[in-house]
Structures are given as structure tokens and as C-alpha cells.
Amino acid sequence: MRIYSLTPLGFKMARSVRTPNSPEWKVVHFLDKRDASDEQLAEFTGIDRGSLSAALRHLKARGVVREIGREEISEL
């Protein structure tokens, strides 16, 4: 299972008031509230798995989202 979180850049972007209704922005706004797995993101945002995977890859490449490591999960 992969857990995703926003980076500091992601938290800044989540505060934007002008955001399109895209899968990427749905992910950013959801992760602004809590860290989540890809299963949780798909369930609560209503994004299909293919679009969610593409959105996460795009956001990770831009430095907006990061994947939390196992050692960080055990600290939670």
C-alpha cells in the first residue's frame, strides 16, 4: 500500500482559490486534509484508477505530492 502526502509546495498550492476541476486538483485538495492511500483517494474523490494513477505521477514529478516511506508510516 502506498500512502501519499503533500509537500510544502503542495500545501501552498492547496490554498489557491482558482483551481480547475481536474483529477490533480481533487487529489491536492483531498491530501490537504489528510494523508491517504491510493485506494482512499480513488474512493473519496471519485476518480477512476487510471486517471488517479496519471494524476499522482504528474503531481509527484512536479514536486507537489510525495510518497511516504514505511518508516514514516510506523511513526504515525
C-alpha positions as CSV (number, residue, x, y, z in Angstrom):
1,M,0.0,0.0,0.0
2,R,1.3,3.5,-0.9
3,I,0.5,6.5,1.3
4,Y,0.7,9.9,-0.3
5,S,1.2,13.3,1.4
6,L,1.6,16.9,0.1
7,T,5.0,18.5,0.0
8,P,5.4,22.1,1.3
9,L,4.7,23.3,-2.3
10,G,1.6,21.1,-2.4
11,F,0.3,22.8,0.8
12,K,0.8,26.2,-0.7
13,M,-1.0,25.2,-3.9
14,A,-3.9,23.8,-1.9
15,R,-4.6,27.3,-0.7
16,S,-5.2,28.6,-4.2
17,V,-8.8,29.8,-4.8
18,R,-8.6,29.5,-8.6
19,T,-8.3,25.8,-9.3
20,P,-9.8,23.8,-12.2
21,N,-12.0,20.8,-11.6
22,S,-9.3,18.3,-12.6
23,P,-8.2,15.0,-11.0
24,E,-4.9,16.6,-10.0
25,W,-6.6,19.3,-8.0
26,K,-9.1,16.9,-6.4
27,V,-6.1,15.0,-5.2
28,V,-4.3,18.1,-3.9
29,H,-7.4,19.3,-2.0
30,F,-8.1,15.9,-0.5
31,L,-4.5,15.5,0.7
32,D,-4.6,18.9,2.2
33,K,-7.0,17.4,4.8
34,R,-5.1,14.1,5.5
35,D,-2.5,11.7,4.1
36,A,-4.2,8.9,2.1
37,S,-3.5,5.7,0.2
38,D,-4.3,5.5,-3.5
39,E,-7.4,3.3,-2.6
40,Q,-8.7,6.1,-0.3
41,L,-8.0,8.7,-2.9
42,A,-10.0,6.7,-5.5
43,E,-12.9,6.1,-3.2
44,F,-13.3,9.6,-1.8
45,T,-12.5,11.7,-4.8
46,G,-14.4,9.6,-7.3
47,I,-11.5,9.5,-9.7
48,D,-11.1,6.2,-11.7
49,R,-7.9,4.3,-11.1
50,G,-6.3,5.2,-14.5
51,S,-6.8,8.9,-14.1
52,L,-5.7,8.8,-10.5
53,S,-2.5,7.0,-11.3
54,A,-1.7,9.6,-14.1
55,A,-2.6,12.4,-11.7
56,L,-0.3,11.1,-8.9
57,R,2.6,10.6,-11.4
58,H,2.2,14.1,-12.7
59,L,2.0,15.6,-9.2
60,K,5.0,13.6,-8.0
61,A,7.0,14.8,-10.9
62,R,6.2,18.4,-10.2
63,G,7.1,18.0,-6.5
64,V,3.6,18.6,-5.2
65,V,2.9,15.1,-3.8
66,R,5.3,12.7,-2.2
67,E,5.0,9.0,-1.2
68,I,5.5,8.4,2.5
69,G,8.0,5.7,3.3
70,R,7.3,2.8,5.6
71,E,9.5,4.2,8.4
72,E,7.4,7.4,8.4
73,I,4.1,5.4,8.5
74,S,5.3,3.5,11.6
75,E,5.9,6.8,13.3
76,L,2.2,7.8,12.8
